[in-house]
Amino acid sequence: FGFILVHKTTHSSYGYDGYLYASDDGLTYDAVANKILKDPSVIQRGEVTLWGNWDQFYSVFLAAVYKVFGRNFYIVVLIQSAFGALVPLSIFLIAKLLFSRTVGLIASIAVTFKGGLIMLSSYMGHESIWLPLLYMFILMLTRHYKEQERYNFPADILMGLTLGLVNLYRSLYFYFVP
């Protein structure tokens, strides 16, 4: 779906930038990513606010993708789809831990066909990154409590890093840190 979206929108009257109109904030994310690429110190100078009422860390992600692969929307969709594929996998593993393998299969297959989740991986939006990370965090937390681990330093560090990444993409989740 993402590749079809990129193909159809880049061949619109807006040209290659037509893909940016597929999401409400695509133009802004792209503009901020390009601004960061031209001069990374814009973050340090406060010209780009990464935390606040509008989370712009997704633009840092885009800037990194653009730096490595160029401004290629097919690559953006491919990377986001890889993250999106973690959602049904995480749901399968969570349901398997809490219930059974069968429940995990049913739940993960059901979410695989959720149109909204497919769309999130297809256009520019921070949800395509923080949502899979949140499910991975919930999986690690579920596993921690289900297996009743008393102390597992590497797992605790990984959970903290994952929750930290979720917060970078969506500062609303700072409430979950305590």
WONORKA-V676768 format. One record per backbone hydrogen bond with DSSP energy under -0.5 kcal/mol. NH is the residue of the N-H (numbers start at 1). CO is the residue of the C=O. Records with the same first field share a line. If there is no record, write none. Layout:
NH->CO ; CO
//
This chain:
5->1
6->2
7->3
8->4
9->5
10->6
11->7
12->9
15->12
17->14
18->15
19->16
20->17
21->18
22->19
23->20
26->23
29->25
30->26
31->27
32->28
33->29
34->30
35->31
36->32
37->33
38->34
39->35
42->39
43->40
44->40
45->41
46->43
47->42
48->42
50->48
56->50
57->50 ; 168
59->56
60->56 ; 57
61->57
62->58
63->59
64->60
65->61
66->62
67->63
68->64
69->65
70->66
72->70
73->71
76->72
77->73
78->74
79->75
80->76
81->77
82->78
83->79
84->80
85->81
86->83
87->84
88->84
89->85
90->86
91->87
92->88
93->89
94->90
95->91
96->92
97->93
98->94
99->95
100->95
104->100
105->101
106->102
107->103
108->104
109->105
110->106
111->107
112->108
113->109 ; 110
114->111
115->113
117->114
118->114
119->115
120->116
121->117
122->119
123->119
128->125
129->126
130->126
131->127
133->129
134->130
135->131
136->132
137->133
138->134
139->135
140->136
141->137
142->138
143->139
144->140
145->141
146->142
147->143
149->144
156->152
157->153
158->154
159->155
160->156
161->157
162->158
163->159
164->160
165->161
166->162
167->163
168->164
169->165
170->166
173->170
174->171
175->172
176->173
177->174
//
